[in-house]
């Protein structure tokens, strides 16, 4: 079977989504499905192109018209798929349902090609907060049920059995163990606990809740208590996130305790994970009205071999001894409870990583293949 993994945006080596996509493509190939990665991109000279395995298959040109063509000129993709006898398309949704994507998928199905669409986060309407983004969402809302009707199934990391009237295939976010090194040994410090949060920072990560908890902790700090340091890795997604986090740090003089690293990857990120004691997952998915979700970040922390905290329901980790659950509300995180959790640890990095063997991307993508076959 030949497959095409199709995304409607570019790739970045520091971006967690890009790493996930490349891991999924690798897993499909390991499952015996010959899979190419097709993505949109902008070249250094400004040309807007579609690439398959980094080979340009169509150059849309430069300027405003070329930018528009991304949304409606999909015929070269269709031609490439048919000419290369590809029988299976895996699309990562960009919330871009419209008459052009519907026509594209309908044409694929008419040629006997199976089409699945992954919706990474569901529901997602509440994530659109600006006027421009809400206009984009309105178009998607008008056409997404029609688009879904032409799919073979929708891939979801939620517990939804049906989305937009289409059946779902439920999987977990997976892990490419080859690309994530196990945390190297570090003696338990009597004086410090280092926390790490890695993400493109959105309001639903709720890092402000953790920092508010640190404010409370340091307001009553006494000699002999553990020093808590939070390493925040990633760029802010918008002004809302900056306003939620930066003033908390500045006004409460936490600059020595909350360290903003920006985006990191490779050895720089691994060195920081080797220093870390506890991972910080999402602490405010309730802000986007999500209760059940299987986030990639929880799995990366487990693959690294560090314990972590989150507030949603993640069915793969609810009963794990190396997880501490935060309440799904707006209260500051209880730092003393976090310290007690860490002091009473009964895990090792090796045991944490071993506990998620079943969550490899190869296993998750095999579930998809078995379903469509």
WOSUL-V488422 format. One record per residue. N is the residue number from 1. PHI is phi in radians with two decimals (none if undefined). D_CENTER is the distance of its C-alpha to the mean C-alpha in Angstrom with 2 decimals. Layout:
BEGIN
n & phi & d_center
N & PHI & D_CENTER
N & PHI & D_CENTER
END
This chain:
BEGIN
n & phi & d_center
1 & none & 27.33
2 & -1.86 & 25.80
3 & -2.29 & 22.38
4 & -2.24 & 20.44
5 & -1.68 & 16.67
6 & -1.95 & 16.61
7 & -2.22 & 14.25
8 & -1.81 & 15.77
9 & -2.59 & 14.56
10 & -1.56 & 14.98
11 & -2.18 & 13.43
12 & -2.47 & 13.39
13 & -1.17 & 13.96
14 & -1.64 & 12.43
15 & -1.59 & 9.11
16 & -1.09 & 6.11
17 & -1.14 & 5.25
18 & -1.09 & 8.98
19 & -1.10 & 9.28
20 & -1.09 & 7.36
21 & -1.05 & 9.67
22 & -1.13 & 12.56
23 & -1.19 & 12.25
24 & -1.13 & 12.42
25 & -1.10 & 15.39
26 & -1.02 & 16.98
27 & -1.12 & 16.79
28 & -1.06 & 18.44
29 & -1.12 & 21.10
30 & -1.17 & 21.67
31 & -1.45 & 22.25
32 & 1.60 & 25.00
33 & -1.79 & 23.48
34 & -1.23 & 24.25
35 & -2.10 & 21.10
36 & -1.86 & 20.84
37 & -1.79 & 17.89
38 & -2.00 & 18.90
39 & -2.56 & 17.43
40 & -1.55 & 18.90
41 & -2.81 & 19.81
42 & -2.06 & 22.39
43 & -1.29 & 24.91
44 & -1.06 & 26.62
45 & -1.51 & 29.62
46 & 1.63 & 27.74
47 & -1.23 & 27.87
48 & -1.75 & 25.14
49 & -2.37 & 24.57
50 & -1.85 & 22.95
51 & -2.16 & 22.44
52 & -2.13 & 22.31
53 & 0.86 & 21.80
54 & 1.18 & 22.64
55 & -1.68 & 25.89
56 & -1.20 & 26.58
57 & -1.80 & 27.59
58 & -2.75 & 28.36
59 & -1.83 & 28.96
60 & -1.46 & 28.75
61 & 1.66 & 30.68
62 & -2.17 & 30.26
63 & 1.49 & 30.44
64 & -1.14 & 29.77
65 & -1.10 & 30.86
66 & -1.09 & 28.57
67 & -1.11 & 25.61
68 & -1.17 & 26.76
69 & -1.03 & 27.21
70 & -0.94 & 23.49
71 & -1.49 & 23.50
72 & -2.22 & 26.65
73 & -1.72 & 27.87
74 & -1.87 & 26.17
75 & -1.05 & 29.41
76 & -1.06 & 29.02
77 & -1.14 & 25.83
78 & -1.03 & 27.82
79 & -1.11 & 30.69
80 & -1.08 & 28.67
81 & -1.09 & 27.22
82 & -1.20 & 30.72
83 & -1.11 & 32.51
84 & -1.67 & 30.29
85 & 0.93 & 30.75
86 & -1.45 & 27.09
87 & -1.91 & 27.00
88 & -2.55 & 23.36
89 & -2.02 & 20.64
90 & -1.97 & 16.93
91 & -1.83 & 15.48
92 & -1.59 & 11.96
93 & -1.07 & 12.92
94 & -1.97 & 13.26
95 & 0.94 & 15.20
96 & -2.12 & 18.22
97 & -1.16 & 20.73
98 & -2.87 & 24.17
99 & -1.00 & 27.47
100 & -1.34 & 26.54
101 & -1.21 & 23.38
102 & -1.10 & 25.42
103 & -1.07 & 28.30
104 & -1.07 & 26.19
105 & -1.19 & 24.79
106 & -1.07 & 28.27
107 & -1.14 & 29.85
108 & -1.04 & 27.58
109 & -1.13 & 28.59
110 & -1.14 & 32.21
111 & -1.62 & 32.12
112 & 1.36 & 31.07
113 & -1.63 & 27.49
114 & -1.40 & 24.89
115 & -2.29 & 21.82
116 & -2.00 & 18.61
117 & -2.22 & 15.81
118 & -1.56 & 12.25
119 & -1.85 & 11.18
120 & -1.09 & 7.47
121 & -2.30 & 8.62
122 & -2.48 & 12.36
123 & -1.29 & 14.47
124 & -2.30 & 13.34
125 & -0.98 & 16.83
126 & -1.23 & 16.88
127 & -1.35 & 14.19
128 & -1.64 & 16.96
129 & -2.11 & 19.47
130 & -1.55 & 21.47
131 & -1.06 & 24.34
132 & -1.10 & 23.09
133 & -1.19 & 19.65
134 & -1.19 & 21.57
135 & -1.14 & 23.83
136 & -1.06 & 21.00
137 & -1.14 & 19.82
138 & -1.02 & 23.48
139 & -1.09 & 23.81
140 & -1.05 & 20.81
141 & -1.13 & 22.34
142 & -1.18 & 25.68
143 & -2.07 & 24.67
144 & -1.21 & 21.62
145 & -1.19 & 23.86
146 & -1.11 & 26.12
147 & -1.05 & 23.39
148 & -1.05 & 22.12
149 & -1.16 & 25.74
150 & -1.61 & 25.82
151 & -1.40 & 22.85
152 & -1.39 & 23.51
153 & -3.02 & 20.61
154 & -1.96 & 17.16
155 & -1.52 & 14.32
156 & -2.38 & 12.59
157 & -1.79 & 10.68
158 & -1.71 & 13.12
159 & -1.79 & 16.81
160 & -1.32 & 18.11
161 & -1.53 & 20.80
162 & -2.60 & 21.26
163 & -2.34 & 19.39
164 & 0.96 & 21.58
165 & 1.44 & 24.39
166 & -1.89 & 22.79
167 & -1.15 & 22.32
168 & -2.02 & 18.97
169 & -1.96 & 17.98
170 & -1.60 & 16.04
171 & -2.32 & 13.98
172 & -1.78 & 11.60
173 & -1.03 & 8.37
174 & -1.89 & 10.46
175 & -2.35 & 11.50
176 & -1.70 & 13.63
177 & -1.08 & 16.24
178 & -1.15 & 18.17
179 & -1.73 & 15.79
180 & -2.13 & 15.20
181 & -1.30 & 18.59
182 & -1.21 & 19.93
183 & -0.98 & 20.79
184 & -1.38 & 24.41
185 & -0.98 & 27.00
186 & -2.52 & 27.76
187 & -1.14 & 30.59
188 & -1.14 & 29.90
189 & -1.39 & 31.03
190 & -1.44 & 33.64
191 & -2.03 & 32.97
192 & -2.40 & 29.30
193 & -2.23 & 25.85
194 & -1.83 & 22.91
195 & -1.82 & 19.57
196 & -2.39 & 16.32
197 & -2.18 & 13.18
198 & -2.16 & 10.59
199 & -3.07 & 8.20
200 & -1.31 & 8.97
201 & -1.35 & 11.23
202 & -2.03 & 11.42
203 & -1.08 & 14.23
204 & -1.34 & 12.45
205 & -1.25 & 11.49
206 & 1.16 & 15.28
207 & -1.09 & 16.14
208 & -1.09 & 19.44
209 & -1.13 & 20.32
210 & -1.16 & 20.21
211 & -1.15 & 22.24
212 & -1.08 & 24.64
213 & -1.14 & 25.17
214 & -1.18 & 25.97
215 & -1.01 & 28.41
216 & -1.05 & 30.20
217 & -1.12 & 30.27
218 & -1.36 & 31.77
219 & -1.17 & 34.23
220 & -2.03 & 36.00
221 & -1.19 & 35.33
222 & -2.21 & 38.31
223 & -0.98 & 39.40
224 & 1.74 & 38.23
225 & -1.32 & 34.86
226 & -1.25 & 31.72
227 & -1.38 & 30.13
228 & -1.87 & 26.46
229 & -2.15 & 24.34
230 & -1.91 & 20.76
231 & -1.72 & 18.92
232 & -1.81 & 16.27
233 & -1.95 & 14.31
234 & 2.42 & 12.70
235 & -1.71 & 14.13
236 & -1.26 & 14.85
237 & -1.38 & 13.46
238 & -3.01 & 16.95
239 & -1.19 & 20.32
240 & -0.98 & 19.62
241 & -1.18 & 17.32
242 & -1.06 & 20.00
243 & -1.21 & 22.69
244 & -1.34 & 21.13
245 & -1.90 & 20.78
246 & -1.07 & 23.28
247 & -1.07 & 26.44
248 & -1.02 & 25.77
249 & -1.23 & 25.81
250 & -1.20 & 28.79
251 & -1.09 & 31.02
252 & -1.73 & 30.70
253 & 0.96 & 31.18
254 & -1.80 & 28.10
255 & -1.03 & 27.64
256 & -1.44 & 28.66
257 & -2.01 & 26.26
258 & -2.08 & 23.02
259 & -1.89 & 22.23
260 & -1.62 & 19.97
261 & -1.67 & 19.03
262 & 1.25 & 17.01
263 & -1.33 & 14.54
264 & -2.31 & 15.47
265 & -2.69 & 14.95
266 & 1.13 & 17.33
267 & -1.11 & 20.33
268 & -1.10 & 19.94
269 & -1.23 & 16.69
270 & -1.08 & 18.33
271 & -1.07 & 21.42
272 & -1.23 & 19.68
273 & -1.12 & 18.11
274 & -1.11 & 21.67
275 & -1.44 & 22.95
276 & -1.31 & 20.51
277 & -1.87 & 21.76
278 & -2.45 & 19.09
279 & -1.57 & 15.32
280 & -1.90 & 14.22
281 & -1.48 & 11.36
282 & -1.26 & 11.04
283 & -2.03 & 14.70
284 & -2.67 & 15.01
285 & -1.09 & 13.06
286 & -1.08 & 16.68
287 & -1.14 & 16.87
288 & -1.86 & 14.88
289 & 1.07 & 16.95
290 & -1.94 & 14.41
291 & -1.81 & 16.06
292 & -1.88 & 14.49
293 & -2.81 & 10.84
294 & -2.07 & 9.47
295 & -1.33 & 6.36
296 & -1.15 & 5.15
297 & -1.13 & 6.86
298 & -0.99 & 9.94
299 & -1.25 & 10.36
300 & -1.17 & 10.34
301 & -1.04 & 12.87
302 & -1.12 & 14.87
303 & -1.15 & 15.00
304 & -1.23 & 16.24
305 & 1.59 & 18.73
306 & -2.08 & 18.42
307 & -1.21 & 18.73
308 & -2.72 & 16.39
309 & -2.17 & 16.53
310 & -2.72 & 14.56
311 & -2.11 & 16.11
312 & -1.41 & 14.64
313 & -1.82 & 15.88
314 & -2.11 & 14.00
315 & -1.11 & 16.74
316 & -1.39 & 16.03
317 & -2.26 & 16.79
318 & -0.97 & 19.17
319 & -1.85 & 22.26
320 & -1.33 & 21.24
321 & -1.24 & 23.67
322 & -1.67 & 21.28
323 & -2.01 & 19.24
324 & -2.03 & 20.54
325 & -1.67 & 19.68
326 & -1.66 & 20.00
327 & -1.13 & 21.60
328 & -1.50 & 19.58
329 & -2.61 & 21.76
330 & -1.74 & 22.55
331 & -1.22 & 24.65
332 & -1.07 & 24.22
333 & -1.17 & 22.82
334 & -1.39 & 25.88
335 & -1.20 & 26.00
336 & -1.09 & 29.10
337 & -1.15 & 27.38
338 & -1.13 & 24.58
339 & -1.16 & 27.43
340 & -1.06 & 29.29
341 & -1.02 & 26.32
342 & -1.21 & 26.02
343 & -1.14 & 29.82
344 & -1.82 & 30.13
345 & -1.10 & 27.57
346 & -2.32 & 28.51
347 & -2.36 & 25.88
348 & -2.25 & 25.54
349 & -1.03 & 22.62
350 & -1.10 & 23.85
351 & -1.17 & 24.00
352 & -1.08 & 20.48
353 & -1.11 & 19.14
354 & -1.08 & 21.73
355 & -1.19 & 20.69
356 & -2.03 & 17.52
357 & -0.91 & 19.35
358 & -1.24 & 18.76
359 & -1.66 & 14.96
360 & -1.11 & 15.26
361 & -1.09 & 13.65
362 & -1.07 & 17.33
363 & -1.14 & 18.10
364 & -1.18 & 15.31
365 & -1.28 & 16.25
366 & -1.13 & 19.86
367 & -1.04 & 19.50
368 & -1.12 & 18.59
369 & -1.08 & 21.53
370 & -1.04 & 23.90
371 & -1.19 & 23.20
372 & -1.33 & 23.97
373 & -1.49 & 26.94
END
